[in-house]
Amino acid sequence: MFQRVLGTVSNVVARKKTEDPDGTNEGGTRLAKVLGLGDLILLGVGSTLGVGVYVLAGEIAKTEAGPAVTLSFLVAAIASALAGVCYAEFAARVPKAGSAYIYSYVTVGELAAFVIGWNLILEYIIGTASVARAFSSYLDTMTGNVTANTLREVMPIHVSFLSPYPDFLSLGIVLVLTALLAWGVRESAMMNNIFTAFNLLTVVTVIIAGLFKVNASNWNIPKSEIPKGVKGGEGGFLPFGFSGVMAGAAKCFFGFVGFDCVATTGEEAKNPQRHIPLAIVTSLIIIFLAYFGISTVLTMMWPYYDQDENASIVITFKNVGMPVVSTIVSAGAIFALCTSLLGTMFPMPRMLYAIASDGLLFKLFANVNARTKTPVNATIISGVVSGIMAALFNLEQLINMMSIGTLLAYTIVALCVLLLRYRDPKPAMYEPRTLKEETCTCGQYFGRLINFNRALLPDKSTTSIAEGATTVFVACTIITTIWIVNFEDTFGTDTTWPLYVLILFLVLTCLPVIVIALQPQDQPPVFFKVPLLPALPAVSIFVNVYLMMKLDFQTWIRFAVWLIIGALIYIFYSIQHSVEGNKDKMAKESIQIVNMRDPKLAW
């Protein structure tokens, strides 16, 4: 009885998504294919290049990394790029709306797909709320904090984990853009392209104008010159040490969140297999150059410990005597934050649409309006929820919550690459075990681990070895990153034993990667494939898990609450309404009917 129940549960959580022959959804209306390569690149840039430039750079320089914020952005860019190439391969393989949710559904199974989809919903909802909140704070800073001061007096909120006041401006801007997104994809893309062009022009202006006011000494301020009562660390380029750089990278990662929205447009891109991978890679290059250039100029123009946390670029240009550029930046920042907000909101209803179309969320999210060809219900509901969260929560709380969900999603995507590329593409339904397999010696088993026979194509044996090695690698990664987070401040000091233990953990972590590398790969005929397997996805997983471990304990608690809510929905709704589950049920009923008609087939 227990084995039967266990087998049923295993079948439910591991069942994979199959393609519909006609490619339609239950609602009967498909999304419109109107987005070209240029639209996708500008969508990726616009959704990402916003808060990171105008808010995060100065805040992280002041509180976490100092001038080394440039290195924090570099680390975050590397983590995002590693995830980006994994997204690019899956976008070429599975050109469907739903991004990483669809990828994991096709490769790993339904439960993993629901978890990653649930996390991406969190990313997009909180991403929208955080950008709206940053937009509101930016405008308020430029107008002397009139709105914040007034609302604190009139409508104060005395709850520790909420905002000190309701931010109605954030709510209003989210609702306006929600209406625009519900209107149509082509109209939304056109508005995004215009805003993104202004944003890029502003970034170029800031970098060029800032070069005339840079002072290299601001990257090497001695501790003795830091004013008393100011958080300045030890001074120099790394005032808060390597730990500060990595803590800053965990927050800078928020600045790169958004490129994955390109992967949600699989059903609206004109040539998704080719254009989505190109758009992801191109947009990430543009975004990194902008962040690196801005953070470099900003910290060389003005001391890191005196940066403004809400509108650093505007205030810095005023401080160095360039008010005209400050005004231009203020106008460009408005366009940039509008673009970032629009780009963050764009994938959110499409994720709800994709999950609901598979029966794992409520059916009303799967309805597509016949006239606008957009998921109107999903757009309006998600927009209202995001607007309410923007009005009630602080920016820092929102950023941390979004980062952990996104990092977990990126980790699962990289895992999917490893699993899919080393999996037998055409497994046999039944492979009888031979006597030789049952009496496998240690030498023979070791020969399989290193692929001694040099098999060229994956089979059942190589697939199981690759999957087992991947599991060991993930476990070693978690242990190693926890060790690094707890002992990284001792590295380079007189206390050497934590470093020796770390080296041992790193060796143990690399061993399963070597085993995976020796197994034969599947080489699908797609436009883009992840290079340097398995090293590149493995590094992506390691970096993502490390950045997750750098987030605070309260963030993990809030994230656990979100996962519990998702688990309840999956247990009490998704399992009963799953489209793939209904397909399995119908297939089993058909087999039973055939067996009843011809009992000989049952044998």
C-alpha positions in Angstrom: 0.0 0.0 0.0 2.8 2.4 1.0 4.7 1.6 -2.2 1.6 2.2 -4.3 1.0 5.6 -2.7 4.7 6.5 -3.0 4.7 5.5 -6.7 1.5 7.6 -7.4 3.1 10.7 -5.7 6.3 10.2 -7.7 4.3 10.0 -11.0 2.5 13.2 -10.1 5.5 15.3 -9.3 7.7 14.0 -12.1 5.3 14.0 -15.0 6.5 16.2 -17.8 4.8 18.6 -20.2 4.0 17.3 -23.7 3.3 19.4 -26.7 -0.3 19.9 -28.0 -0.5 18.8 -31.6 -2.4 21.9 -32.6 -0.5 24.3 -30.3 -3.6 25.9 -28.9 -4.6 26.5 -25.4 -7.8 25.9 -23.6 -9.0 29.5 -24.0 -8.9 29.1 -27.7 -7.1 32.4 -28.4 -3.4 32.6 -28.9 -1.0 35.5 -28.2 -0.1 37.7 -31.2 3.3 37.2 -32.8 4.4 40.9 -33.2 7.8 41.2 -31.5 11.0 41.4 -33.6 14.6 41.2 -32.6 14.9 44.9 -31.9 11.7 44.9 -29.8 13.1 42.0 -27.7 16.5 43.6 -27.1 14.9 46.9 -26.0 12.4 45.0 -23.9 15.3 43.3 -22.1 17.3 46.5 -21.7 14.3 48.5 -20.7 13.0 46.1 -18.1 16.5 45.9 -16.5 18.2 49.2 -16.9 16.4 51.4 -14.3 16.7 51.1 -10.5 20.2 49.7 -10.7 21.5 52.8 -12.4 19.6 55.6 -10.7 19.2 54.2 -7.1 21.3 51.0 -6.4 24.7 52.3 -7.5 24.9 55.1 -5.0 23.2 53.2 -2.2 25.5 50.1 -2.4 28.6 52.3 -2.8 27.7 54.0 0.5 26.5 51.1 2.6 28.1 47.9 1.3 31.1 48.1 -1.1 32.5 51.6 -1.5 34.3 52.3 -4.8 34.4 48.5 -5.3 30.7 48.7 -6.2 32.1 48.3 -9.7 33.3 44.9 -8.8 29.9 44.1 -7.2 28.2 44.9 -10.5 30.8 42.8 -12.3 30.1 39.7 -10.1 26.3 40.2 -10.4 26.8 40.6 -14.2 28.7 37.3 -14.4 26.0 35.5 -12.4 23.3 36.9 -14.7 25.3 36.1 -17.8 25.8 32.5 -16.8 22.0 32.3 -16.2 21.4 34.2 -19.4 23.1 31.6 -21.7 21.2 28.8 -20.0 17.9 30.7 -20.7 19.1 31.2 -24.3 19.4 27.5 -24.9 16.0 26.7 -23.5 14.4 29.6 -25.4 15.8 28.0 -28.6 14.5 24.6 -27.5 11.1 25.5 -26.1 9.8 28.8 -27.7 6.7 29.1 -25.5 5.3 31.7 -23.1 6.4 30.9 -19.5 10.2 31.2 -19.5 11.9 29.0 -16.9 8.6 27.5 -15.8 8.1 25.8 -19.2 11.8 24.8 -19.4 11.6 23.0 -16.1 8.2 21.4 -16.9 9.6 19.9 -20.1 12.8 18.6 -18.5 12.4 18.0 -14.7 8.8 17.6 -13.9 5.6 19.2 -12.8 6.5 19.9 -9.2 9.8 21.6 -10.1 7.9 23.6 -12.7 5.3 24.8 -10.3 7.9 25.8 -7.7 9.9 27.8 -10.3 6.8 29.3 -11.7 5.6 30.3 -8.3 9.0 31.9 -7.6 8.9 33.8 -10.9 5.4 35.2 -10.0 7.0 36.4 -6.8 9.9 38.0 -8.8 7.6 39.8 -11.2 5.1 41.0 -8.6 7.7 42.2 -6.2 9.9 43.5 -9.0 7.0 45.7 -10.2 6.3 46.9 -6.7 10.0 47.7 -6.0 10.5 49.6 -9.2 7.3 51.6 -8.5 8.5 52.3 -5.0 11.9 53.4 -6.3 10.3 55.6 -8.9 8.2 57.3 -6.2 11.2 57.8 -3.9 13.2 59.3 -6.7 10.5 61.8 -7.6 9.9 62.6 -3.9 13.7 63.2 -3.4 13.8 65.7 -6.3 10.8 67.6 -4.9 12.1 67.9 -1.3 10.3 64.9 0.1 7.0 66.8 0.3 4.8 63.8 -0.4 6.6 61.5 2.1 6.6 64.1 4.9 2.9 64.9 4.3 1.7 61.3 4.3 3.8 60.5 7.4 1.8 63.1 9.3 -1.6 62.4 7.8 -1.7 58.6 7.3 1.2 57.0 9.3 1.5 53.2 9.4 3.0 52.0 12.7 3.9 48.4 11.6 7.6 47.4 11.7 7.6 45.3 8.5 5.5 47.9 6.4 6.2 51.3 5.0 5.9 54.3 7.3 3.2 55.6 5.1 1.0 54.5 2.1 2.7 55.4 -1.1 -0.3 56.3 -3.4 2.0 57.5 -6.2 3.4 54.0 -6.6 0.0 52.6 -6.7 -1.2 55.1 -9.3 1.7 54.6 -11.7 1.3 50.8 -11.6 -2.4 51.0 -12.4 -1.8 53.3 -15.3 0.8 51.0 -16.9 -1.4 48.0 -16.2 -4.1 49.6 -18.4 -1.5 50.2 -21.1 -0.4 46.5 -21.0 -4.0 45.3 -21.1 -4.5 47.5 -24.2 -2.2 45.6 -26.5 1.4 44.1 -27.0 2.3 46.3 -30.0 1.3 49.5 -28.2 3.2 48.4 -25.1 6.3 47.5 -27.1 6.3 50.9 -28.9 6.0 52.8 -25.7 8.8 50.7 -24.2 11.1 51.3 -27.2 10.6 55.1 -26.9 11.3 55.2 -23.2 14.3 52.9 -23.5 15.9 55.1 -26.2 15.7 58.1 -23.8 17.1 55.9 -21.0 20.2 54.9 -23.0 20.7 58.4 -24.2 20.7 59.6 -20.5 23.2 56.9 -19.5 25.6 57.9 -22.3 25.2 61.5 -21.2 26.0 60.7 -17.6 29.1 58.7 -18.4 30.5 61.3 -20.9 29.7 64.3 -18.7 31.0 62.6 -15.6 34.4 62.0 -17.2 35.1 65.7 -17.0 34.7 65.7 -13.2 36.3 62.4 -12.1 39.0 62.4 -9.4 41.0 59.2 -9.1 41.8 60.0 -5.4 38.1 59.2 -4.5 39.0 55.5 -5.2 41.8 55.6 -2.6 40.5 57.7 0.4 42.6 56.9 3.5 40.8 56.0 6.7 42.2 59.1 8.4 40.4 61.4 6.0 36.9 59.8 6.5 34.7 62.1 8.7 33.9 60.9 12.2 30.4 59.4 12.6 30.3 58.3 8.9 30.2 54.6 7.8 33.4 54.6 5.8 35.0 51.3 6.7 38.8 51.1 6.3 38.9 53.5 3.3 40.7 52.8 0.0 39.1 50.9 -2.9 37.8 48.1 -0.7 36.7 49.9 2.4 34.4 47.0 3.5 36.6 44.2 2.3 35.8 41.3 0.0 32.8 40.4 2.1 31.4 43.9 1.3 31.9 43.4 -2.4 30.0 40.1 -2.3 27.2 41.5 -0.1 26.9 44.3 -2.6 26.8 41.8 -5.5 23.8 40.1 -3.9 22.0 43.4 -4.0 23.5 44.5 -7.3 22.0 41.3 -8.7 18.6 43.1 -8.4 19.9 45.5 -11.1 20.1 42.7 -13.6 16.8 41.1 -12.8 14.5 41.5 -15.8 16.4 40.2 -18.8 14.6 36.9 -18.4 11.4 38.7 -19.3 12.5 38.2 -22.9 12.2 34.5 -22.4 8.5 34.9 -21.6 7.7 36.2 -25.1 8.1 32.8 -26.8 4.6 32.9 -28.2 4.8 36.6 -29.2 8.2 36.7 -30.9 8.3 36.4 -34.7 11.3 34.1 -34.7 11.7 32.9 -31.1 14.3 30.2 -31.7 16.7 32.7 -33.1 15.7 36.1 -31.8 15.3 35.3 -28.1 18.8 33.9 -27.5 20.3 36.9 -29.4 18.2 39.3 -27.5 19.1 37.9 -24.1 22.9 38.0 -24.8 22.8 41.4 -26.4 20.7 43.0 -23.7 23.0 41.7 -20.9 26.1 43.1 -22.6 24.4 46.6 -23.0 23.2 46.5 -19.4 26.5 45.6 -17.9 28.4 48.3 -19.8 25.9 50.9 -18.6 26.1 49.8 -14.9 29.8 49.5 -14.9 30.3 52.9 -16.5 27.8 54.7 -14.3 29.2 53.2 -11.0 32.8 54.0 -12.1 32.0 57.6 -12.9 29.8 58.1 -9.8 32.3 56.9 -7.3 35.2 58.8 -8.9 33.2 62.0 -9.0 32.2 62.0 -5.3 33.3 60.1 -2.1 31.5 56.9 -1.6 30.5 57.6 2.0 28.7 60.8 1.0 26.6 59.4 -1.8 22.8 60.0 -1.7 20.9 56.7 -1.3 17.7 57.7 -3.1 18.9 59.8 -6.1 22.7 59.5 -6.2 23.4 60.7 -9.7 21.2 63.8 -9.6 22.7 64.9 -6.2 26.3 64.1 -7.3 26.1 66.3 -10.4 24.7 69.1 -8.3 27.6 68.7 -5.8 30.2 68.9 -8.6 28.7 72.1 -10.1 26.9 70.6 -13.1 23.2 71.4 -12.5 22.3 71.2 -16.2 23.4 67.6 -16.4 21.6 67.0 -13.1 18.3 68.2 -14.7 18.9 66.1 -17.8 19.5 63.0 -15.6 16.3 63.8 -13.6 14.2 63.7 -16.8 16.0 60.7 -18.1 15.6 58.8 -14.8 11.8 59.3 -15.1 11.8 57.7 -18.5 14.2 55.0 -17.3 12.1 54.0 -14.3 8.9 54.1 -16.4 10.6 51.7 -18.9 11.9 49.5 -16.1 8.5 49.3 -14.6 6.8 48.5 -17.9 9.4 45.9 -18.7 9.0 44.3 -15.2 5.2 44.2 -15.5 5.2 42.8 -19.1 6.2 39.1 -18.2 4.1 38.9 -15.1 0.7 38.2 -16.7 2.3 35.9 -19.3 3.7 33.8 -16.5 0.3 33.5 -14.9 -1.2 32.7 -18.3 1.3 29.9 -19.0 0.8 28.2 -15.6 -3.0 28.6 -15.7 -3.1 27.2 -19.2 -1.5 24.0 -17.8 -4.2 23.8 -15.1 -1.8 24.5 -12.2 -3.3 27.9 -11.4 -6.9 29.2 -11.5 -8.4 29.1 -15.0 -9.4 32.8 -15.2 -5.7 33.6 -15.6 -5.6 31.6 -18.9 -8.2 33.7 -20.7 -6.9 35.8 -23.6 -8.9 38.7 -24.8 -10.1 38.1 -28.4 -9.6 41.8 -29.5 -6.3 42.8 -27.7 -4.7 39.3 -27.8 -3.5 39.9 -24.3 -4.2 38.0 -21.0 -6.4 40.8 -19.6 -7.5 39.1 -16.4 -3.9 38.1 -15.4 -2.7 41.6 -16.3 -5.3 43.5 -14.2 -5.1 41.2 -11.2 -1.3 41.1 -11.0 -1.1 44.8 -11.6 -3.5 45.6 -8.7 -1.6 43.2 -6.3 1.7 44.8 -7.3 0.3 48.3 -6.8 -0.9 47.5 -3.3 2.4 46.0 -2.4 4.2 49.0 -3.7 2.1 51.2 -1.5 2.6 49.2 1.7 6.2 47.9 1.7 9.7 49.4 1.8 12.1 49.2 -1.1 14.8 47.2 0.7 12.3 44.5 1.9 11.0 44.2 -1.7 14.5 43.9 -3.2 15.6 41.1 -0.9 12.5 39.1 -1.4 12.7 39.4 -5.2 16.4 38.5 -5.3 16.0 35.1 -3.5 13.2 34.0 -5.8 15.1 35.0 -8.9 18.3 33.3 -7.8 16.4 30.1 -7.1 14.8 30.3 -10.6 18.2 30.8 -12.3 19.6 27.9 -10.3 16.9 25.5 -11.5 17.3 26.7 -15.1 21.0 25.8 -15.0 20.1 22.5 -13.4 17.7 21.8 -16.3 20.5 22.4 -18.8 22.7 19.8 -17.1 19.9 17.3 -16.8 18.7 17.7 -20.4 22.0 17.8 -22.2 23.1 14.5 -20.5 19.8 12.8 -20.7 19.0 10.0 -23.2 16.8 11.8 -25.8 15.0 8.6 -26.8 14.8 6.4 -23.7 13.4 2.9 -24.1 10.1 2.2 -22.4 11.4 -1.1 -21.0 15.0 -2.2 -20.7 15.4 -5.7 -19.1 18.3 -6.0 -16.7 21.0 -8.5 -17.8 22.9 -10.8 -15.5 26.0 -8.9 -16.3 24.4 -5.6 -15.0 23.2 -7.3 -11.8 26.7 -8.5 -10.9 28.6 -5.3 -11.8 32.0 -5.2 -10.1 33.6 -2.1 -8.6 36.0 -1.9 -11.5 33.1 -2.0 -14.0 31.2 0.7 -12.1 34.2 2.9 -12.0 34.6 2.4 -15.7 31.1 3.7 -16.2 31.8 6.7 -14.0 34.6 7.7 -16.3 32.9 6.5 -19.5 35.8 4.1 -20.1 34.1 2.7 -23.3 33.8 6.3 -24.7 30.1 6.1 -25.4 29.1 8.8 -27.9 25.4 9.0 -27.2 23.6 9.2 -23.8 21.8 6.0 -22.7 20.0 4.8 -19.6 23.3 4.1 -17.7 25.0 7.4 -18.6 21.9 9.4 -17.8 21.6 7.9 -14.3 25.3 8.6 -13.6 24.9 12.2 -14.8 21.8 12.7 -12.7 23.4 11.2 -9.6 26.6 13.3 -10.0 24.4 16.4 -10.4 22.6 15.7 -7.2 26.0 15.2 -5.4 27.3 18.5 -6.9 24.2 20.4 -5.6 24.6 19.0 -2.1 28.3 19.9 -2.1 27.6 23.4 -3.4 25.2 24.1 -0.6 27.7 22.9 2.1 30.6 24.8 0.5 28.7 28.1 0.1 27.5 28.0 3.7 31.1 27.5 4.8 32.3 30.5 2.7 29.6 32.8 4.0 30.4 32.0 7.6 34.2 32.1 7.3 35.0 34.4 4.4 36.2 37.2 6.8 39.0 34.8 8.0 40.4 34.2 4.6 43.7 36.0 4.2 44.2 36.3 8.0 46.4 34.3 10.4 43.6 31.8 10.9 44.3 29.4 8.1 42.3 26.2 9.0 39.0 27.5 7.5 40.8 28.1 4.2 42.1 24.5 4.2 38.6 23.1 4.8 37.3 25.3 2.0 39.9 23.9 -0.4 38.8 20.4 0.6 35.1 21.3 0.0 35.9 22.8 -3.4 37.8 19.7 -4.5 34.8 17.5 -3.4 32.5 19.9 -5.3 34.5 19.6 -8.5 34.7 15.8 -8.5 31.0 15.3 -9.6 31.4 17.9 -12.3 34.3 16.0 -13.7 32.2 12.8 -13.7 29.4 14.7 -15.6 32.0 16.1 -18.1 33.1 12.5 -19.0 29.5 11.4 -19.9 28.3 11.7 -23.5 26.1 14.7 -24.4 22.9 15.1 -26.4 23.5 17.7 -29.2 20.1 19.0 -30.3 20.0 20.8 -33.7 19.0 24.2 -32.2 20.3 27.8 -33.0 22.0 28.2 -29.6 23.5 25.8 -27.1 25.3 26.5 -23.8 29.1 26.2 -24.4 31.6 24.8 -22.0 29.4 22.1 -20.5 29.2 21.2 -17.7 31.5 23.9 -16.3 29.4 26.9 -17.2 26.0 25.8 -15.7 27.9 24.4 -12.7 29.5 27.8 -12.0 26.2 29.5 -12.5 24.6 27.2 -9.9 27.5 27.8 -7.4 27.4 31.6 -7.8 23.6 31.7 -7.5 23.5 29.6 -4.3 26.3 31.6 -2.8 24.4 34.9 -3.4 21.3 33.3 -1.9 23.3 32.4 1.2 24.3 36.1 1.5 20.7 37.3 2.0 19.4 37.8 5.6 17.5 35.4 7.7 14.2 37.4 7.6 14.2 37.2 3.8 14.4 33.4 4.0 11.5 33.3 6.4 9.3 35.4 4.1 10.3 33.2 1.2 9.4 30.1 3.2 5.9 31.6 3.8 5.5 32.2 0.1 6.5 28.6 -0.7 4.0 27.3 1.9 1.2 29.2 0.2 2.2 27.8 -3.2 2.4 24.3 -1.7 -1.2 24.6 -0.5 -2.4 25.7 -3.9 -0.6 22.9 -5.6 -2.0 20.2 -3.3 -5.6 21.4 -3.2 -6.0 22.8 -6.8 -3.2 22.0 -9.2 -3.0 18.3 -8.8 -6.7 17.9 -9.6 -6.8 20.3 -12.5 -3.4 19.6 -14.2 -3.7 19.2 -17.9 -0.9 16.7 -18.0 -2.6 14.8 -15.2 -5.8 14.6 -17.0 -4.0 13.3 -20.1 -2.4 10.6 -18.0 -5.8 9.7 -16.5 -7.4 9.5 -20.0 -4.6 7.4 -21.3 -4.9 4.9 -18.3 -8.7 4.7 -18.9 -8.2 4.0 -22.5 -5.8 1.1 -21.7 -8.3 -0.3 -19.2 -11.1 -0.2 -21.8 -8.9 -2.0 -24.3 -7.9 -4.6 -21.7 -11.6 -5.2 -20.8 -12.5 -5.8 -24.5 -9.5 -8.1 -25.1 -8.3 -9.8 -21.8 -5.4 -11.4 -23.6 -3.7 -7.9 -23.9 -3.7 -7.6 -20.2 -1.2 -10.4 -20.0 
